[in-house]
Amino acid sequence: MRKHYREEGLSEAELAATPVEQFARWFLQAATEGRLFEPNAMVVSTADAEGRPSSRTVLLKHFDDAGFVFYTNYDSRKARDLTANPHVSLLFPWYTMARQVIVAGVARRTGRDETAAYFRTRPHGSQLGAWASAQSSVIASRAELDVSYAELAARYPEGEQVPVPPHWGGFRVVPRTVEFWQGRENRLHDRLRYVFLPDGGWRVERLSP
């Protein structure tokens, strides 16, 4: 089941000055050339206070020089993990392009104004879903979830503003390292990693595949 990866690689001379600039380049290619379903899908890996890891796929909603943002229920497992241990890893698995981006950093909650502004852009059904689901909790059946949603839909019909749930919001992952992985022939992949420096700059280092 092995695949032979591309001949062209990734060199230090090609890299942007910052990892966010480089990510923006690759993200644009993933969104336009990569034929990817949801190129903003990323695997978010956390660990609880005892160091037990867990991973799940989440959609990236925004990125800039301040970090990478996603939204979730603050009572979910990932949010509980991040409250106890804010260190987090984000993996963008762009398989069709033989590329990965791996972000390691620290997660911080977004402000309520930022959260509310994003919440207002969500489809009406997704807004209701944020209320209906007690994310990561055990429920008796699918019917229980459907009933909760139906009650909310009756209370807040289409066109009526849905309040922002107090238990729901964003996390911004402030990167400390960002690795750009390009698959190459003979498993001799290119791995270039930006490392954040105390003076606010970045150092680029090449990792052996």
Long-range contacts (C-beta under 8 A, 24 or more apart in sequence): 3-98, 4-185, 5-98, 5-183, 5-184, 5-185, 5-189, 6-98, 6-182, 6-183, 6-184, 6-185, 7-184, 7-185, 9-182, 9-184, 9-190, 10-180, 10-182, 10-190, 10-192, 11-190, 12-192, 12-204, 12-206, 15-180, 15-192, 15-204, 17-202, 18-65, 18-194, 18-202, 19-103, 19-175, 19-178, 19-180, 19-194, 19-202, 20-63, 20-64, 20-65, 20-175, 22-178, 22-180, 22-194, 23-63, 23-101, 23-178, 24-63, 26-94, 26-99, 26-101, 26-180, 27-63, 29-97, 30-92, 30-94, 30-97, 30-99, 33-97, 34-94, 34-96, 34-97, 35-96, 36-94, 36-96, 36-97, 39-92, 39-94, 41-92, 41-93, 42-68, 42-70, 42-90, 42-91, 42-92, 43-90, 43-91, 43-93, 44-70, 44-78, 44-88, 44-89, 44-90, 45-88, 45-89, 45-90, 45-91, 46-77, 46-78, 46-81, 46-82, 46-85, 46-88, 47-81, 47-85, 47-87, 48-80, 48-81, 48-84, 48-85, 49-84, 49-85, 51-85, 54-78, 54-81, 60-90, 60-92, 61-118, 61-170, 62-118, 66-172, 66-174, 67-105, 67-108, 67-172, 67-173, 67-174, 67-175, 68-103, 68-105, 68-172, 68-173, 68-175, 69-110, 69-170, 69-171, 69-172, 69-173, 70-170, 70-171, 70-173, 71-115, 71-118, 71-119, 71-168, 71-169, 71-170, 71-171, 72-135, 72-168, 72-169, 72-170, 72-171, 73-130, 73-133, 73-134, 73-135, 73-136, 73-165, 73-167, 73-168, 74-109, 74-167, 74-168, 74-169, 75-134, 75-135, 75-136, 75-137, 75-167, 76-135, 76-136, 77-135, 77-136, 78-136, 79-171, 80-136, 82-107, 82-171, 88-171, 88-173, 90-173, 98-182, 98-183, 99-180, 99-181, 99-182, 99-183, 100-179, 100-180, 100-181, 101-178, 101-179, 101-180, 101-181, 102-177, 102-178, 102-179, 102-181, 103-173, 103-175, 103-177, 103-178, 104-175, 104-176, 104-177, 104-178, 105-173, 105-174, 105-175, 105-176, 105-177, 106-173, 106-174, 106-176, 107-171, 107-172, 107-173, 107-174, 108-171, 108-172, 108-174, 109-169, 109-170, 109-171, 109-172, 110-169, 110-170, 110-171, 110-172, 112-164, 112-169, 114-170, 115-164, 115-168, 115-169, 115-170, 116-164, 118-170, 119-164, 119-168, 124-156, 124-158, 124-159, 124-162, 127-156, 127-162, 128-152, 128-153, 128-156, 128-162, 130-165, 130-168, 131-162, 131-165, 179-207, 184-209
